[in-house]
Amino acid sequence: MSGCIYASVNLEFRGLPLSHSVHAEQFLVVNAAAVGKSKLCAIAISHMPCGHCRQFLQEIRGAGGIRIIVTSSDAKWRTVSSLLPRPFGPHDLLPKHVPLVLEPHDSPLVGNPATAVITNGFANGDLEARLREAAEAAARAAHTPYSECPSRFAVADGKGRVYAGGYAWSPRRIIRH
């Protein structure tokens, strides 16, 4: 256990249905994955996780043992398995060797992985190459075991710093990180 603490929030978008929101529990898992954490031990949340979030947590190997405390209720520790007594998830759908969320991925890329780089005329050869490299690395790290379609993106700010992300996919949600 690293002892790291991550904060997360709900991301809700005006004018879009609630199904387009990213819930705090999902945001937390994606943040941990983005920095290379391999395990999630405990979660403190303000309200009981919804069904989407309980299902999303199933994408973590050993999810049943993750401890959850709900701060707005009796503040009693629970486990994911107590909140989802008959889980259905990757253990039902995928071979055992397939990496889950928080596990290293090396997703195969089909075809030309860098076919679409849009630079709006601002990128020089070096920046374009760095954008392509970052997007390809994000695709390889994407969690897409069901669709096997690792999507990715990379952007650069005005100072040439490159930021990249890919998908974390579960049968119930697609989360971009």
Salt bridges, closest charged atoms under 4 A:
GLU59 OE1 - HIS143 NE2 3.19
ASP74 OD1 - ARG78 NH2 3.41
ASP92 OD2 - HIS91 NE2 3.14
GLU103 OE2 - ARG61 NE 2.62
ASP106 OD1 - ARG140 NH1 3.49
ASP126 OD2 - ARG130 NE 3.32
GLU128 OE2 - ARG132 NH2 3.13
GLU136 OE2 - ARG140 NH2 3.49
ASP157 OD2 - ARG161 NE 2.69
